[in-house]
Amino acid sequence: MKKDDIIIYACVIIGAGVGLFLDNAFPGVLIGLGIGYLLKIMLFNNTNE
């Protein structure tokens, strides 16, 4: 498992927890997934610019 995947998984789990707190986990999971991918792109951008 790579470091960038751990960030995505953590954001999905946090999103699911927030979603369960608000009585609907699925939208929280999707928002967490989107935030995880954005963080992955921002933190682990390996292009030579």
OpenMM code with the backbone's topology and positions (N, CA, C; nanometers):
from openmm import Vec3, app, unit

residues = "MET LYS LYS ASP ASP ILE ILE ILE TYR ALA CYS VAL ILE ILE GLY ALA GLY VAL GLY LEU PHE LEU ASP ASN ALA PHE PRO GLY VAL LEU ILE GLY LEU GLY ILE GLY TYR LEU LEU LYS ILE MET LEU PHE ASN ASN THR ASN GLU".split()
positions = [
    Vec3(0.0848, -0.1171, 0.0000),
    Vec3(0.0000, 0.0000, 0.0000),
    Vec3(0.0895, 0.1237, 0.0000),
    Vec3(0.0597, 0.2161, -0.0884),
    Vec3(0.1407, 0.3367, -0.0999),
    Vec3(0.0890, 0.4453, -0.0060),
    Vec3(0.1760, 0.5427, 0.0201),
    Vec3(0.1395, 0.6514, 0.1118),
    Vec3(0.0212, 0.7312, 0.0602),
    Vec3(0.0151, 0.7536, -0.0705),
    Vec3(-0.0942, 0.8348, -0.1239),
    Vec3(-0.2286, 0.7624, -0.1133),
    Vec3(-0.2277, 0.6288, -0.1162),
    Vec3(-0.3525, 0.5549, -0.0987),
    Vec3(-0.4033, 0.5637, 0.0444),
    Vec3(-0.3129, 0.5717, 0.1394),
    Vec3(-0.3534, 0.5803, 0.2798),
    Vec3(-0.4312, 0.7091, 0.3042),
    Vec3(-0.3919, 0.8160, 0.2383),
    Vec3(-0.4633, 0.9433, 0.2533),
    Vec3(-0.6061, 0.9306, 0.2016),
    Vec3(-0.6232, 0.8643, 0.0881),
    Vec3(-0.7574, 0.8468, 0.0317),
    Vec3(-0.8430, 0.7633, 0.1263),
    Vec3(-0.7870, 0.6516, 0.1779),
    Vec3(-0.8633, 0.5659, 0.2685),
    Vec3(-0.9021, 0.6404, 0.3956),
    Vec3(-0.8108, 0.7182, 0.4493),
    Vec3(-0.8402, 0.7932, 0.5718),
    Vec3(-0.9517, 0.8941, 0.5489),
    Vec3(-0.9478, 0.9630, 0.4365),
    Vec3(-1.0530, 1.0614, 0.4075),
    Vec3(-1.1884, 0.9940, 0.3883),
    Vec3(-1.1901, 0.8764, 0.3262),
    Vec3(-1.3160, 0.8042, 0.3090),
    Vec3(-1.3717, 0.7606, 0.4443),
    Vec3(-1.2857, 0.7117, 0.5324),
    Vec3(-1.3323, 0.6689, 0.6646),
    Vec3(-1.3825, 0.7875, 0.7459),
    Vec3(-1.3126, 0.8989, 0.7400),
    Vec3(-1.3575, 1.0191, 0.8109),
    Vec3(-1.4896, 1.0689, 0.7531),
    Vec3(-1.5004, 1.0675, 0.6206),
    Vec3(-1.6253, 1.1087, 0.5563),
    Vec3(-1.7415, 1.0184, 0.5953),
    Vec3(-1.7172, 0.8878, 0.6048),
    Vec3(-1.8226, 0.7957, 0.6459),
    Vec3(-1.8638, 0.8221, 0.7909),
    Vec3(-1.7672, 0.8524, 0.8764),
    Vec3(-1.8000, 0.8835, 1.0155),
    Vec3(-1.8844, 1.0086, 1.0276),
    Vec3(-1.8489, 1.1105, 0.9519),
    Vec3(-1.9284, 1.2342, 0.9532),
    Vec3(-2.0667, 1.2077, 0.8948),
    Vec3(-2.0711, 1.1277, 0.7885),
    Vec3(-2.2000, 1.0935, 0.7292),
    Vec3(-2.2891, 1.0153, 0.8241),
    Vec3(-2.2321, 0.9227, 0.9003),
    Vec3(-2.3121, 0.8488, 0.9984),
    Vec3(-2.3610, 0.9400, 1.1094),
    Vec3(-2.2800, 1.0396, 1.1440),
    Vec3(-2.3232, 1.1368, 1.2438),
    Vec3(-2.4439, 1.2159, 1.1927),
    Vec3(-2.4496, 1.2373, 1.0615),
    Vec3(-2.5608, 1.3110, 1.0006),
    Vec3(-2.6680, 1.2179, 0.9447),
    Vec3(-2.6650, 1.0893, 0.9798),
    Vec3(-2.7658, 0.9882, 0.9460),
    Vec3(-2.7676, 0.9449, 0.8004),
    Vec3(-2.6621, 0.9708, 0.7248),
    Vec3(-2.6563, 0.9226, 0.5865),
    Vec3(-2.5095, 0.9109, 0.5477),
    Vec3(-2.4575, 0.7877, 0.5461),
    Vec3(-2.3134, 0.7683, 0.5294),
    Vec3(-2.2674, 0.7812, 0.3848),
    Vec3(-2.3502, 0.7448, 0.2871),
    Vec3(-2.3042, 0.7384, 0.1486),
    Vec3(-2.2558, 0.8731, 0.0942),
    Vec3(-2.3291, 0.9836, 0.1125),
    Vec3(-2.2749, 1.1119, 0.0650),
    Vec3(-2.1444, 1.1507, 0.1343),
    Vec3(-2.1307, 1.1159, 0.2609),
    Vec3(-2.0065, 1.1438, 0.3326),
    Vec3(-1.8897, 1.0670, 0.2742),
    Vec3(-1.9144, 0.9415, 0.2350),
    Vec3(-1.8099, 0.8606, 0.1734),
    Vec3(-1.7675, 0.9221, 0.0407),
    Vec3(-1.8632, 0.9653, -0.0394),
    Vec3(-1.8298, 1.0250, -0.1694),
    Vec3(-1.7539, 1.1564, -0.1532),
    Vec3(-1.7943, 1.2375, -0.0581),
    Vec3(-1.7227, 1.3630, -0.0336),
    Vec3(-1.5823, 1.3346, 0.0183),
    Vec3(-1.5697, 1.2363, 0.1080),
    Vec3(-1.4379, 1.1974, 0.1572),
    Vec3(-1.3486, 1.1448, 0.0466),
    Vec3(-1.4058, 1.0693, -0.0462),
    Vec3(-1.3289, 1.0184, -0.1597),
    Vec3(-1.2781, 1.1326, -0.2463),
    Vec3(-1.3639, 1.2294, -0.2722),
    Vec3(-1.3222, 1.3452, -0.3522),
    Vec3(-1.2145, 1.4265, -0.2832),
    Vec3(-1.2308, 1.4486, -0.1547),
    Vec3(-1.1298, 1.5241, -0.0799),
    Vec3(-0.9986, 1.4466, -0.0752),
    Vec3(-1.0074, 1.3145, -0.0614),
    Vec3(-0.8869, 1.2320, -0.0601),
    Vec3(-0.8093, 1.2410, -0.1898),
    Vec3(-0.8806, 1.2364, -0.3023),
    Vec3(-0.8122, 1.2486, -0.4305),
    Vec3(-0.7510, 1.3871, -0.4491),
    Vec3(-0.8209, 1.4900, -0.4042),
    Vec3(-0.7640, 1.6249, -0.4145),
    Vec3(-0.6385, 1.6384, -0.3295),
    Vec3(-0.6416, 1.5836, -0.2081),
    Vec3(-0.5220, 1.5884, -0.1230),
    Vec3(-0.4080, 1.5074, -0.1837),
    Vec3(-0.4420, 1.3942, -0.2438),
    Vec3(-0.3395, 1.3117, -0.3080),
    Vec3(-0.2715, 1.3885, -0.4212),
    Vec3(-0.3504, 1.4561, -0.5010),
    Vec3(-0.2938, 1.5325, -0.6130),
    Vec3(-0.2099, 1.6481, -0.5614),
    Vec3(-0.2571, 1.7157, -0.4565),
    Vec3(-0.1835, 1.8310, -0.4051),
    Vec3(-0.0546, 1.7902, -0.3345),
    Vec3(-0.0566, 1.6810, -0.2580),
    Vec3(0.0591, 1.6437, -0.1770),
    Vec3(0.1608, 1.5589, -0.2525),
    Vec3(0.1147, 1.4766, -0.3455),
    Vec3(0.2041, 1.3820, -0.4118),
    Vec3(0.2118, 1.4075, -0.5609),
    Vec3(0.2208, 1.5324, -0.6010),
    Vec3(0.2336, 1.5672, -0.7417),
    Vec3(0.3808, 1.5521, -0.7804),
    Vec3(0.4133, 1.4501, -0.8584),
    Vec3(0.5522, 1.4183, -0.8911),
    Vec3(0.5927, 1.4648, -1.0298),
    Vec3(0.5249, 1.5613, -1.0855),
    Vec3(0.5623, 1.6093, -1.2182),
    Vec3(0.6760, 1.7107, -1.2061),
    Vec3(0.7547, 1.7185, -1.3081),
    Vec3(0.8666, 1.8150, -1.3104),
    Vec3(0.8187, 1.9418, -1.3796),
    Vec3(0.7797, 2.0384, -1.3011),
    Vec3(0.7311, 2.1647, -1.3572),
    Vec3(0.8367, 2.2711, -1.3468),
] * unit.nanometer
topology = app.Topology()
chain = topology.addChain("A")
for resn in residues:
    res = topology.addResidue(resn, chain)
    for name in ("N", "CA", "C"):
        topology.addAtom(name, app.Element.getBySymbol(name[0]), res)
